[in-house]
Amino acid sequence: MLDLRLVDGTIESFPYAYLTRVRFSPDDTIAMRFGKDEVRVMGRNLYRLFETITEQRTRIIQEGAEGEEGLKPADAVHVERTEIMEGEEL
């Protein structure tokens, strides 16, 4: 399972068995399709995260809290926002 931990404390888990597509965009967005649901992860320096997702080695994606980005090194991964769109919403 891939856990998405949102800044408000919510955790959503998605099974890798339903992961059918992963797309990385140069604007540092990762889009993942789990069955009929789509998850988008936006942030900074996300290419390495994309690689570990496609290798099914990522266990947790954690949204960063406001102001946290400035405390990380410039080359560190930072997830600003996660969007979950259920099949009906697409």
N, CA and C atoms as a LAMMPS dump frame, in Angstrom:
ITEM: TIMESTEP
0
ITEM: NUMBER OF ATOMS
270
ITEM: BOX BOUNDS ff ff ff
-5.0000000000000000e+02 5.0000000000000000e+02
-5.0000000000000000e+02 5.0000000000000000e+02
-5.0000000000000000e+02 5.0000000000000000e+02
ITEM: ATOMS id mol type element x y z
1 1 1 N 0.837 -1.187 0
2 1 2 C 0 0 0
3 1 3 C 0.88 1.248 0
4 2 1 N 0.358 2.297 -0.612
5 2 2 C 1.006 3.6 -0.614
6 2 3 C 0.149 4.521 0.243
7 3 1 N 0.717 5.026 1.339
8 3 2 C -0.003 5.934 2.237
9 3 3 C 0.227 7.375 1.822
10 4 1 N -0.851 8.132 1.725
11 4 2 C -0.786 9.565 1.502
12 4 3 C -1.173 10.232 2.809
13 5 1 N -0.221 10.917 3.42
14 5 2 C -0.462 11.581 4.698
15 5 3 C -0.625 13.069 4.444
16 6 1 N -1.835 13.542 4.678
17 6 2 C -2.148 14.941 4.418
18 6 3 C -1.81 15.794 5.625
19 7 1 N -1.612 17.067 5.383
20 7 2 C -1.183 17.98 6.444
21 7 3 C -2.217 18.069 7.574
22 8 1 N -3.492 17.773 7.282
23 8 2 C -4.533 17.845 8.325
24 8 3 C -4.613 16.579 9.178
25 9 1 N -3.72 15.606 8.903
26 9 2 C -3.703 14.369 9.686
27 9 3 C -4.416 13.2 9.025
28 10 1 N -5.142 13.457 7.943
29 10 2 C -5.827 12.399 7.207
30 10 3 C -4.803 11.509 6.512
31 11 1 N -5.062 10.202 6.522
32 11 2 C -4.215 9.252 5.794
33 11 3 C -5.11 8.452 4.856
34 12 1 N -4.748 8.433 3.592
35 12 2 C -5.432 7.619 2.579
36 12 3 C -4.422 6.602 2.083
37 13 1 N -4.836 5.364 1.942
38 13 2 C -3.943 4.312 1.461
39 13 3 C -4.472 3.749 0.146
40 14 1 N -3.557 3.524 -0.793
41 14 2 C -3.896 2.979 -2.093
42 14 3 C -3.03 1.748 -2.35
43 15 1 N -3.63 0.656 -2.844
44 15 2 C -2.855 -0.549 -3.109
45 15 3 C -2.07 -0.435 -4.414
46 16 1 N -0.805 -0.796 -4.36
47 16 2 C 0.016 -0.786 -5.569
48 16 3 C -0.571 -1.706 -6.643
49 17 1 N -1.317 -2.727 -6.246
50 17 2 C -1.907 -3.654 -7.221
51 17 3 C -2.842 -2.931 -8.188
52 18 1 N -3.423 -1.797 -7.77
53 18 2 C -4.339 -1.036 -8.627
54 18 3 C -3.661 0.125 -9.336
55 19 1 N -2.363 0.306 -9.13
56 19 2 C -1.63 1.386 -9.789
57 19 3 C -1.373 0.992 -11.24
58 20 1 N -2.04 1.692 -12.168
59 20 2 C -1.936 1.334 -13.581
60 20 3 C -1.156 2.351 -14.398
61 21 1 N -0.957 3.548 -13.852
62 21 2 C -0.252 4.578 -14.621
63 21 3 C 0.338 5.615 -13.676
64 22 1 N 1.566 6.058 -13.998
65 22 2 C 2.218 7.127 -13.244
66 22 3 C 2.822 8.091 -14.259
67 23 1 N 2.565 9.386 -14.072
68 23 2 C 3.091 10.392 -14.993
69 23 3 C 3.806 11.487 -14.204
70 24 1 N 5.025 11.819 -14.626
71 24 2 C 5.766 12.933 -14.045
72 24 3 C 5.738 14.079 -15.039
73 25 1 N 5.383 15.279 -14.579
74 25 2 C 5.406 16.476 -15.416
75 25 3 C 6.541 17.368 -14.953
76 26 1 N 7.184 18.076 -15.885
77 26 2 C 8.323 18.936 -15.531
78 26 3 C 7.987 20.05 -14.537
79 27 1 N 6.715 20.339 -14.339
80 27 2 C 6.337 21.343 -13.336
81 27 3 C 6.313 20.745 -11.934
82 28 1 N 6.946 19.578 -11.773
83 28 2 C 7.011 18.851 -10.495
84 28 3 C 5.634 18.422 -10.006
85 29 1 N 4.922 17.739 -10.904
86 29 2 C 3.641 17.121 -10.572
87 29 3 C 3.718 15.645 -10.933
88 30 1 N 3.247 14.811 -10.029
89 30 2 C 3.14 13.376 -10.279
90 30 3 C 1.658 13.03 -10.287
91 31 1 N 1.199 12.375 -11.352
92 31 2 C -0.188 11.918 -11.433
93 31 3 C -0.173 10.395 -11.425
94 32 1 N -0.993 9.804 -10.56
95 32 2 C -1.065 8.346 -10.433
96 32 3 C -2.506 7.907 -10.604
97 33 1 N -2.701 6.819 -11.327
98 33 2 C -4.036 6.265 -11.532
99 33 3 C -4.131 4.95 -10.775
100 34 1 N -5.074 4.896 -9.827
101 34 2 C -5.364 3.685 -9.061
102 34 3 C -6.786 3.271 -9.422
103 35 1 N -6.927 2.338 -10.348
104 35 2 C -8.265 1.969 -10.799
105 35 3 C -8.94 3.183 -11.408
106 36 1 N -10.093 3.572 -10.856
107 36 2 C -10.826 4.74 -11.36
108 36 3 C -10.418 6.034 -10.662
109 37 1 N -9.6 5.943 -9.639
110 37 2 C -9.201 7.126 -8.874
111 37 3 C -7.879 7.687 -9.393
112 38 1 N -7.73 9.002 -9.272
113 38 2 C -6.473 9.638 -9.639
114 38 3 C -5.945 10.433 -8.458
115 39 1 N -4.639 10.345 -8.259
116 39 2 C -3.959 11.09 -7.201
117 39 3 C -2.93 11.985 -7.868
118 40 1 N -2.908 13.253 -7.481
119 40 2 C -1.889 14.18 -7.98
120 40 3 C -1.09 14.699 -6.794
121 41 1 N 0.224 14.68 -6.969
122 41 2 C 1.146 15.161 -5.946
123 41 3 C 1.929 16.309 -6.569
124 42 1 N 1.888 17.478 -5.938
125 42 2 C 2.587 18.654 -6.442
126 42 3 C 3.596 19.124 -5.418
127 43 1 N 4.749 19.582 -5.899
128 43 2 C 5.757 20.041 -4.962
129 43 3 C 7.029 20.456 -5.646
130 44 1 N 8.148 20.074 -5.035
131 44 2 C 9.478 20.476 -5.497
132 44 3 C 10.397 19.261 -5.474
133 45 1 N 11.215 19.126 -6.525
134 45 2 C 12.199 18.036 -6.61
135 45 3 C 11.543 16.653 -6.504
136 46 1 N 10.486 16.431 -7.26
137 46 2 C 9.706 15.199 -7.126
138 46 3 C 10.152 14.064 -8.043
139 47 1 N 11.151 14.286 -8.9
140 47 2 C 11.52 13.231 -9.845
141 47 3 C 11.985 11.95 -9.14
142 48 1 N 12.795 12.075 -8.118
143 48 2 C 13.252 10.867 -7.395
144 48 3 C 12.069 10.146 -6.748
145 49 1 N 11.1 10.892 -6.224
146 49 2 C 9.885 10.281 -5.676
147 49 3 C 9.148 9.516 -6.772
148 50 1 N 9.046 10.098 -7.956
149 50 2 C 8.433 9.432 -9.107
150 50 3 C 9.117 8.089 -9.38
151 51 1 N 10.445 8.097 -9.382
152 51 2 C 11.189 6.858 -9.635
153 51 3 C 10.885 5.79 -8.591
154 52 1 N 10.858 6.165 -7.327
155 52 2 C 10.607 5.156 -6.289
156 52 3 C 9.154 4.674 -6.307
157 53 1 N 8.229 5.521 -6.752
158 53 2 C 6.838 5.07 -6.907
159 53 3 C 6.763 4.032 -8.013
160 54 1 N 7.405 4.306 -9.159
161 54 2 C 7.337 3.352 -10.27
162 54 3 C 8.044 2.041 -9.94
163 55 1 N 8.975 2.084 -9.006
164 55 2 C 9.646 0.871 -8.532
165 55 3 C 8.863 0.205 -7.397
166 56 1 N 7.743 0.81 -7.008
167 56 2 C 6.884 0.351 -5.913
168 56 3 C 7.657 0.248 -4.604
169 57 1 N 8.527 1.229 -4.351
170 57 2 C 9.321 1.25 -3.124
171 57 3 C 8.926 2.387 -2.193
172 58 1 N 8.049 3.277 -2.629
173 58 2 C 7.605 4.358 -1.757
174 58 3 C 6.514 3.823 -0.85
175 59 1 N 6.642 4.027 0.423
176 59 2 C 5.636 3.574 1.397
177 59 3 C 4.727 4.727 1.799
178 60 1 N 5.303 5.934 1.948
179 60 2 C 4.553 7.09 2.466
180 60 3 C 4.89 8.322 1.644
181 61 1 N 3.853 9.09 1.315
182 61 2 C 4.023 10.433 0.755
183 61 3 C 3.401 11.385 1.766
184 62 1 N 4.219 12.28 2.3
185 62 2 C 3.794 13.194 3.37
186 62 3 C 3.741 14.62 2.847
187 63 1 N 2.56 15.252 2.955
188 63 2 C 2.459 16.676 2.624
189 63 3 C 3.25 17.479 3.645
190 64 1 N 3.932 18.499 3.168
191 64 2 C 4.676 19.371 4.068
192 64 3 C 3.778 20.457 4.64
193 65 1 N 4.055 20.85 5.858
194 65 2 C 3.307 21.93 6.49
195 65 3 C 3.766 23.272 5.919
196 66 1 N 2.9 24.271 6.007
197 66 2 C 3.241 25.6 5.523
198 66 3 C 4.493 26.101 6.251
199 67 1 N 5.423 26.653 5.513
200 67 2 C 6.651 27.16 6.104
201 67 3 C 7.75 26.129 6.223
202 68 1 N 7.42 24.861 6.071
203 68 2 C 8.395 23.788 6.197
204 68 3 C 9.362 23.746 5.013
205 69 1 N 8.876 24.14 3.835
206 69 2 C 9.692 24.071 2.625
207 69 3 C 10.993 24.861 2.772
208 70 1 N 10.937 26.031 3.387
209 70 2 C 12.113 26.862 3.554
210 70 3 C 13.156 26.279 4.491
211 71 1 N 12.775 25.3 5.295
212 71 2 C 13.699 24.676 6.237
213 71 3 C 14.473 23.512 5.627
214 72 1 N 14.046 23.068 4.444
215 72 2 C 14.678 21.922 3.798
216 72 3 C 15.79 22.396 2.868
217 73 1 N 16.786 21.551 2.627
218 73 2 C 17.814 21.885 1.633
219 73 3 C 17.178 22.113 0.257
220 74 1 N 17.814 22.889 -0.571
221 74 2 C 17.264 23.239 -1.888
222 74 3 C 17.004 22.018 -2.764
223 75 1 N 17.756 20.932 -2.578
224 75 2 C 17.577 19.748 -3.416
225 75 3 C 16.682 18.682 -2.78
226 76 1 N 16.066 18.978 -1.646
227 76 2 C 15.215 18.008 -0.944
228 76 3 C 13.823 17.937 -1.58
229 77 1 N 13.218 16.771 -1.505
230 77 2 C 11.836 16.593 -1.949
231 77 3 C 10.919 17.342 -0.992
232 78 1 N 9.952 18.074 -1.559
233 78 2 C 8.946 18.736 -0.731
234 78 3 C 7.598 18.602 -1.427
235 79 1 N 6.617 18.021 -0.746
236 79 2 C 5.265 17.874 -1.27
237 79 3 C 4.419 19.016 -0.716
238 80 1 N 3.993 19.89 -1.619
239 80 2 C 3.171 21.042 -1.218
240 80 3 C 1.696 20.673 -1.081
241 81 1 N 1.223 19.837 -2.032
242 81 2 C -0.212 19.552 -2.058
243 81 3 C -0.452 18.182 -2.676
244 82 1 N -1.482 17.517 -2.185
245 82 2 C -1.917 16.232 -2.724
246 82 3 C -3.406 16.341 -3.026
247 83 1 N -3.792 15.946 -4.221
248 83 2 C -5.204 15.945 -4.611
249 83 3 C -5.633 14.516 -4.904
250 84 1 N -6.776 14.135 -4.36
251 84 2 C -7.34 12.803 -4.598
252 84 3 C -8.687 12.994 -5.278
253 85 1 N -8.801 12.457 -6.494
254 85 2 C -10.052 12.561 -7.231
255 85 3 C -10.63 11.165 -7.413
256 86 1 N -11.764 10.949 -6.819
257 86 2 C -12.395 9.643 -6.939
258 86 3 C -13.027 9.505 -8.308
259 87 1 N -13.194 8.277 -8.766
260 87 2 C -13.687 7.981 -10.113
261 87 3 C -14.842 8.825 -10.576
262 88 1 N -15.785 9.107 -9.728
263 88 2 C -16.971 9.89 -10.109
264 88 3 C -16.618 11.348 -10.402
265 89 1 N -15.532 11.844 -9.795
266 89 2 C -15.16 13.251 -9.929
267 89 3 C -14.391 13.537 -11.21
268 90 1 N -13.841 12.504 -11.839
269 90 2 C -12.986 12.698 -13.017
270 90 3 C -13.748 13.095 -14.236
